[in-house]
């Protein structure tokens, strides 16, 4: 019984610290272009991110090249899930196809499958968000329609504020969706 008091105090202290945590959402931006594709349904696989970009803490590159985070400044959603969902939303707006993140929610199988592997997704010390990696588009049962490509975007950051960084992530995702849609056939 004598340990209940200290345990209760620790739990209350942990809960009290939650109010100091800032969470930033990445709100998808609407597509600015449309493109006709020869598919009606697109499955987006969960995006693969580097370890530093897949964490809840928001990473930034310091002037010495190191990647720094702060445990009290977090993304509002899991980065891989948020990026995958935003990519699916943008692809749907651009192509007019039904797009959803895996697992595929409809009865009929998707006509196309998109996989993205991100190499870099980091606010650099030079004032840009660097977003680079590779994308792969496949059509189950038709390997001749398979496509792949690399992408690299440097989205300028107007300032060092975290809402600005979140907006840059949304812009980079929109640019990726435009690039992937252009590669679909």
Secondary structure, 3 states (H helix, E strand, C coil): CHHHHHHHHHHHHHHHHHHHCEEECCCCCCCCCCCCCCCCEEEECCCECCHHHHCCECCEECCCCCEECCCCEEECCCHHHHHHHHHHHHHHHHHCCEEEECCCCCCCCCCEEEEEEEEEEEECCCCEEEEEEEEEEECCCCHHHCEEEEEEEEEECCCCCHHHHHHHHHHHHHHHHHHHHHHCC
